[in-house]
Amino acid sequence: MSLRTRLLGCCFRRLLASLFAPLLFACVHTAALAQAYTIVFGPENSSPAAIDKAGRIAGQLAGRAVVLDGAAVLDIGTLGGESGNALALSDNGLVTGSAARPDGSSHAFLYRGGALRDIGQLGGASSGTGVNARGQVAGIWVDDAGEDHAFLYSGGVARDIGNLGANSARATGINAAGEVVGSSFLADFSAYRAFLYRDGAMRDLGTLGGPSSAAAAINDAGEVAGTSFIDDDIQHAFLYSDGVMQDIGSLGGALTEARALNEAGMVVGYSTYADHVPGVDFSSAFLYRDGTMFDLNLLVERRGEWTVLDATGINDAGQIAAYACTAFGDCRAVRLDPIPAIPEPQPAALWLAGLMGIGMAAAARRRARGGT
């Protein structure tokens, strides 16, 4: 039985029990919002980072940087060492991340046309975290003291893009215009803040009321997804647009983190529930769309023993890169593919169906009483 059928079935049962027909419309609306998904499994022990418009997933498998394309696995190599991790990819096939060098250090790379290029021009270690179709890369480099710094690689040159007062920052995403987002500590290291780097300047995006925030991704419209404390203890996901940071909520627990968004402003990430026990309970991947946050585990059909713990990317077709595990420790990258929507019944047909259902229920009660 499909998710849509289960939701509508539940609604009709409530309708028949209460004889309250308007409830039907609210339930049908809920079913329409709750897009169902099928699950496509990646290789065992793979992990996802991002997804492109074709549904290819950048990630890691057996310590190697890979791109997963359905059942196919593309190992994009290293910089002479043994390991690597692909963290982002563009819609035209560019990939970035980090890869090991012969000396054991790890540098940011740009993969283009089958070749891996070392772009780790700053510090001893670095990693690319976002890439656009122009080959611009946002990332993180580490100085000799172990402090993180944000960089932008453009035109063959990597340069530090500054900070919000303390000598520590991380870049995590980039859009087509070369705008970069991430997080930076403030001058006294008392808190960190989400930033937007645009036109050579880094701007503090603020918080949802708590001390700290961090941006994860930016789309081509300039919308930013990230995470912010709402007080000293609880973190919620946010969507920043037109100068306003909007709290998009949680699944009820103290920890929610947005990972990515698409051009429609749909946001994915993970969240916990109010009764979550750290170290015991799984987190749950979420999808935020049309003003509502959904637990993706409730939207995936026939997921069996699998729990979708985290969602790390979403493309404009609504495909989601996610990470799923069983209670037995089998964990892997998965892709969640939207199931094509079924046309919704027209209101007149819904009313007629409701009235027919009420009549059928009344007839059943009369037969149970021995009436006619």
Sequence and secondary structure as in RCSB ss.txt:
>XXXX:A:sequence
MSLRTRLLGCCFRRLLASLFAPLLFACVHTAALAQAYTIVFGPENSSPAAIDKAGRIAGQLAGRAVVLDGAAVLD
IGTLGGESGNALALSDNGLVTGSAARPDGSSHAFLYRGGALRDIGQLGGASSGTGVNARGQVAGIWVDDAGEDHA
FLYSGGVARDIGNLGANSARATGINAAGEVVGSSFLADFSAYRAFLYRDGAMRDLGTLGGPSSAAAAINDAGEVA
GTSFIDDDIQHAFLYSDGVMQDIGSLGGALTEARALNEAGMVVGYSTYADHVPGVDFSSAFLYRDGTMFDLNLLV
ERRGEWTVLDATGINDAGQIAAYACTAFGDCRAVRLDPIPAIPEPQPAALWLAGLMGIGMAAAARRRARGGT
>XXXX:A:secstr
  HHHHHHHHHHHHHHHHT THHHHHHHHHHHHS  EEEEEEEETEEEEEE TT  EEEEETTEEEEEETTEEEE
   SSSS EEEEEE TTS EEEEEE TTS EEEEEEETTEEEE   SSSEEEEEEE TT  EEEEEE TTS EEE
EEEETTEEEE   BEEEEEEEEEE TT  EEEEEEETTSS EEEEEEETTEEEE   SSSS EEEEEE TT  EE
EEEESSSS EEEEEEETTEEEEEE SSSS EEEEEE TT  EEEEE  TT  TTTS  EEEEEETTEEEEGGGTB
TT TT EEEEEEEE TT  EEEEEE TTS EEEEEEEE        HHHHHHHHHHHHHHHHHHHHHHTT  
